[in-house]
């Protein structure tokens, strides 16, 4: 079974802090994704990566950056956290860029910015 | 632009009955995939079922089936013999050849005993 692990289930940080959300997958997947989920808005793509050291902006990249130094790890960085970044963050991975590959998700991180 | 629409914010179903969750989509891509995910209250997203745009048969996975009507651009999820553990939020999603997924807003399903 595919395992996608997010470093924290719950996280509380303060405005202005630099926040790191870590995601690791164990299936040698090429593709990795970061989403945020907000009530009534569904899941929105923040950033994604098709390979090591590659990154692409999603639909809502503002205020975020990412890092992919190793194939199995994809980090989401909030450079200076703000209260409007309080949300559920979900990491996912998939095996290639074809349209028939499901994305496999981690358990999510509920992030609160105070 | 691609779009997924789930028009039912919430649904109720009696235990052991079947339920249909609606999903319509819009795309100009000739090749695409349609997915359904389940999200329990604990938060994880669980992949349920996949339908390819060129698949002739409707996809089935155990109690889940996907009613794919390409001309109407609909991909409804049918859950047969509902169980209490089926209570969750359900998301319809569509992919293109880039591998990115576009999600609908979700439908919350409550199964009554």
Interface residues (C-beta under 8 A of the other chain):
Chain A: X9 X31 X33 X40 X41 X42 X43 X45 X48 X50 X58 X88 X90 X92 X94 X96 X97 X98 X99 X100 X101 X102 X103 X104 X105 X106 X107 X108 X110
Chain B: X31 X32 X33 X35 X37 X42 X43 X44 X45 X46 X47 X50 X52 X53 X91 X95 X96 X97 X98 X99 X100 X101 X103 X104 X105 X106
